[in-house]
């Protein structure tokens, strides 16, 4: 029975040693305050720190206002990959969205986040000049 237990321990440790894994430079991208219709494209950069090819099977966003694009080819061990995310900056106001990645990594689901605030494009300087009597 003891030999049987040792066999299973070795089997599970082999699976955890031989696996794919993400290491993201940032797991949340903060757009900060951006103007309406500004460039809403951002990129999540990651490295495959595992010892086997990393395959991203699917990427979903928490709403239709965020469009993610996954790498088409497997990311080899030690290589970097990118996930491009485009937020629709025609929508004003605050936002906080999730991007859900499904892959063959040790943890098959990974959640990334974007957040920020899209202003209507009128700055405080413009508002002051419109309200001032100095014209």
N, C-alpha and C positions, 0 to 999 in steps of 0.2 A: 504494500500500500504506500509505503514511504517513497519507493522508486517511482510509483505512479504520480505522486504529488510533485516530485522533483522534475519529472518529464513535463508536466503542465507548466511549471514555473519557467523552465527553459523555453518552452514553446511560446509563451506569452511575452517573455523578454525579447525573443527574437523578433516578434511582430512589432514591438515598440522600438527596437533599434532600427529595423528596416522599414522606415516610413517617410512620408513626405510631410513637410511642415512649412507654414508661412512664417515669415518675420517681416512685419510691415514697418516702414519708417515712421508712419503715422497711421493710427486707426480712426482718427477723427480729423476732418478738415474743416476749419473755421473760415468761412468766406469773409467774416467780419461784416462791415457795412459796405454794400456795393450798390451802384446805381442801377436803375431799371434798364433792362436790355443790355447790360454789361456782359462781358464774356463769362459764361457760367461753367466753363470747362475747367476741371481740376483732375489731377492724376494721383492715385495711390500707388506708391512704389513698394514692392516687396521682394524678398529673397527666398528662394527655396533652400532652407537650411537642413533638409532631410537628405537621404542618400538614394532617392529614387525620383523619377520624373513626377512633377506635380501637374495634375490635369484639372483645370477649372471646368466643371461640367455645366454650371448655370449661374447666372447672376440675376437677382431680382431687386427692384427698389420698392420702397414702401408706398410710392404713389407714381402716377404717370408723369409728374413734373420733373422727375429725375430719371435720366437715361444712362445706364451703365454699359460699358463695352468691355468684354472679357478678352484675354489673349486667346488666339485660336490654336496655337501650338503648345505642347507640353513645355513646362519650365524645368530645365534640367537641374540637378543638384548644384548648388552654389551660384546659379544664375539669377539675375534680377528679372522681374516681370512688372507690367503696369496694368492697372485697371483704370480706364478713363471714365469719368462721371461728368455728365452735363446736366446742370440744373437750369430750369426755365426761369430766367430772370425777368420775364415780362410780368410775373406775379409779384406784387409788392407785399412787404411785410416780413415778419420773422418766419424762419423755417428751420426744421430739424427733421432730417430724413435718415432712413436706414437703407443700407445696401447689403443684401444677404447673398453670400457666396457659398455655393455647393461644390465640393471638390473631392478628390481622393486623399486629402490630408488626414492626419491622425484624428483631428476633429473635423468631421465632414462638413460642418456649417461654421461659417465665420461671419460676424456682423461688423460692418464698417459704418461710420456716421459722417454726415455733412450737416453743417448748420451755418446760419448767418442771418442777415437782415437786408432785404432789397428795399432801397429808398425810392421815392417817386422821382428822384433826379433833381429836385430843387434843394439847393444847399442853403444853409443859414445865411451865408453872405448874400445870396440872391434875394432871400426873403427880407433881409435888412434893407437892401437897396430899393426894393419895391415899396417898403413901408416908410422909408425916410423922406423928409421934406427937403433934402439937400439937392434936389434936381434942378 
